[in-house]
Structure formats: C-alpha cells, structure tokens
Amino acid sequence: MKNRIQITAEQLLREAKEKQLEYVAPPPKQKISDPEELAEYRMKKRKEMEDAIRKNRQKMVNWVKYAHWEESQQEIQRKKIFTIDNTFEFFFVF
C-alpha cells in the first residue's frame, strides 16, 4: 500500500503565497517621446539582440527575431550582413 501524503489547508495557502512572491512583474511599457530617446532605445535593443546572437550563434530564432525587429523599425537604409561560422551568410535589407 502506498503512503499517502496529507497536506493541510494552511500548508497549501503558504505554498501558494510563496509562488506569488516568486512572480516578477514585467517592466512597464516604455513610452518614447523624442528622437533622442528613440535612438537610445534602438541602440539598447540592438545590443541586447546582438549579445543573444553572440551567446549562441547556432540558435536561428535569435537571428530571425533580430531581423523582424529591425524590419519593424522601418529603417530602410540600414543593412546587416549576418555570417554564421563562415558557412552561411544572411543579408538583410530593412
């Protein structure tokens, strides 16, 4: 016969409260009010994405996310060449 574990209501509530404390709220949405702030935001975002790519060059999801984000910025004059291990080369024009 299996041993059954009984949990008190107090223990359940305590564990639920601990789980709530572990939750970290996402940062608030950023509102950009001038071109200087926009440039700063873009630079920060590009650095984050490029760091993620440097961390794991083989993970194509990071490359695709970066390309989609660049495309969403609508800077048509920007060009990026992404090379993976001198084997594959991606050329994105945004």
Backbone hydrogen bonds in HBPLUS format (Angstrom, degrees):
<---DONOR---> <-ACCEPTOR-->    atom                        ^
c    i                          cat <-CA-CA->   ^        H-A-AA   ^      H-
h    n   atom  resd res      DA  || num        DHA   H-A  angle D-A-AA Bond
n    s   type  num  typ     dist DA aas  dist angle  dist       angle   num
A0012-LEU N   A0008-THR O   3.06 MM   4  6.42 157.9  2.11 150.6 156.5     1
A0013-LEU N   A0009-ALA O   2.97 MM   4  6.22 161.4  2.00 151.8 156.1     2
A0014-ARG N   A0010-GLU O   2.93 MM   4  6.14 156.0  1.99 146.9 153.8     3
A0015-GLU N   A0011-GLN O   2.96 MM   4  6.17 163.8  1.99 152.2 155.7     4
A0016-ALA N   A0012-LEU O   2.97 MM   4  6.16 154.8  2.03 146.3 153.7     5
A0017-LYS N   A0013-LEU O   2.94 MM   4  6.14 155.0  2.00 146.0 152.7     6
A0018-GLU N   A0014-ARG O   2.97 MM   4  6.26 152.4  2.05 147.0 154.6     7
A0019-LYS N   A0015-GLU O   3.03 MM   4  6.29 153.2  2.11 145.3 152.0     8
A0020-GLN N   A0016-ALA O   3.10 MM   4  6.41 148.7  2.20 143.7 151.9     9
A0021-LEU N   A0017-LYS O   3.09 MM   4  6.40 147.9  2.20 144.6 153.0    10
A0022-GLU N   A0018-GLU O   3.16 MM   4  6.47 135.7  2.37 141.2 152.4    11
A0022-GLU N   A0019-LYS O   3.20 MM   3  5.15 131.4  2.44  93.5 106.2    12
A0023-TYR N   A0020-GLN O   3.24 MM   3  5.39 141.9  2.40  99.9 110.0    13
A0038-LEU N   A0034-ASP O   3.11 MM   4  6.42 156.0  2.17 151.9 159.4    14
A0039-ALA N   A0035-PRO O   2.93 MM   4  6.15 158.7  1.98 148.4 153.3    15
A0040-GLU N   A0036-GLU O   3.02 MM   4  6.25 156.8  2.08 145.3 151.7    16
A0041-TYR N   A0037-GLU O   2.85 MM   4  6.07 158.3  1.90 149.6 155.5    17
A0042-ARG N   A0038-LEU O   2.90 MM   4  6.12 165.2  1.92 153.0 156.8    18
A0043-MET N   A0039-ALA O   2.98 MM   4  6.14 158.9  2.03 146.2 152.0    19
A0044-LYS N   A0040-GLU O   3.00 MM   4  6.19 160.9  2.03 148.3 153.4    20
A0045-LYS N   A0041-TYR O   2.88 MM   4  6.09 163.8  1.91 154.4 159.0    21
A0046-ARG N   A0042-ARG O   2.86 MM   4  6.00 161.1  1.89 150.3 155.5    22
A0047-LYS N   A0043-MET O   3.01 MM   4  6.19 158.3  2.06 145.2 151.1    23
A0048-GLU N   A0044-LYS O   3.00 MM   4  6.29 159.3  2.05 149.3 154.6    24
A0049-MET N   A0045-LYS O   3.01 MM   4  6.27 164.6  2.03 152.0 155.6    25
A0050-GLU N   A0046-ARG O   2.82 MM   4  5.98 161.8  1.85 153.3 158.9    26
A0051-ASP N   A0047-LYS O   2.85 MM   4  5.96 151.8  1.93 147.8 155.5    27
A0052-ALA N   A0048-GLU O   3.02 MM   4  6.29 153.4  2.09 144.4 151.5    28
A0053-ILE N   A0049-MET O   3.02 MM   4  6.32 149.5  2.11 143.7 152.0    29
A0054-ARG N   A0050-GLU O   2.87 MM   4  6.12 157.8  1.92 145.8 152.1    30
A0055-LYS N   A0051-ASP O   2.91 MM   4  6.10 146.6  2.02 145.3 154.4    31
A0056-ASN N   A0052-ALA O   3.28 MM   4  6.53 152.7  2.36 141.2 146.5    32
A0059-LYS N   A0056-ASN O   3.29 MM   3  5.77 158.1  2.34 112.1 118.0    33
A0062-ASN N   A0059-LYS O   3.22 MM   3  5.99 136.6  2.42 117.2 124.4    34
A0064-VAL N   A0060-MET O   2.94 MM   4  6.23 164.2  1.96 160.3 164.3    35
A0065-LYS N   A0061-VAL O   2.87 MM   4  6.05 163.7  1.89 153.5 158.2    36
A0066-TYR N   A0062-ASN O   3.03 MM   4  6.15 160.5  2.07 144.1 149.5    37
A0067-ALA N   A0063-TRP O   2.95 MM   4  6.22 161.6  1.99 148.7 153.9    38
A0068-HIS N   A0064-VAL O   2.86 MM   4  6.10 163.9  1.89 155.6 159.6    39
A0069-TRP N   A0065-LYS O   2.87 MM   4  6.05 159.5  1.91 150.0 156.1    40
A0070-GLU N   A0066-TYR O   2.88 MM   4  6.10 167.3  1.89 155.4 158.7    41
A0071-GLU N   A0067-ALA O   2.94 MM   4  6.12 157.6  1.99 145.7 152.4    42
A0072-SER N   A0068-HIS O   2.90 MM   4  6.15 148.9  2.00 145.2 153.7    43
A0072-SER N   A0069-TRP O   3.03 MM   3  5.00 115.4  2.46  93.3 109.3    44
A0073-GLN N   A0069-TRP O   3.16 MM   4  6.50 126.6  2.46 142.1 155.7    45
A0073-GLN N   A0070-GLU O   3.10 MM   3  5.24 142.3  2.25  99.8 110.8    46
A0074-GLN N   A0071-GLU O   3.14 MM   3  5.52 161.3  2.17 111.5 117.4    47
A0078-ARG N   A0075-GLU O   3.07 MM   3  5.70 159.4  2.11 118.0 124.2    48
A0094-PHE N   A0078-ARG O   3.20 MM  16  5.73 174.3  2.21 165.1 166.2    49
A0080-LYS N   A0092-PHE O   3.05 MM  12  5.35 167.3  2.06 157.9 160.0    50
A0092-PHE N   A0080-LYS O   2.93 MM  12  5.35 164.4  1.95 161.1 165.1    51
A0082-PHE N   A0090-PHE O   2.76 MM   8  4.95 159.7  1.80 149.4 155.2    52
A0090-PHE N   A0082-PHE O   2.67 MM   8  4.95 169.0  1.68 156.0 160.0    53
A0084-ILE N   A0088-PHE O   2.90 MM   4  5.28 162.7  1.93 150.1 155.7    54
A0087-THR N   A0084-ILE O   2.91 MM   3  5.94 170.7  1.92 137.7 140.2    55
A0088-PHE N   A0084-ILE O   3.31 MM   4  5.28 163.4  2.34 144.0 146.3    56
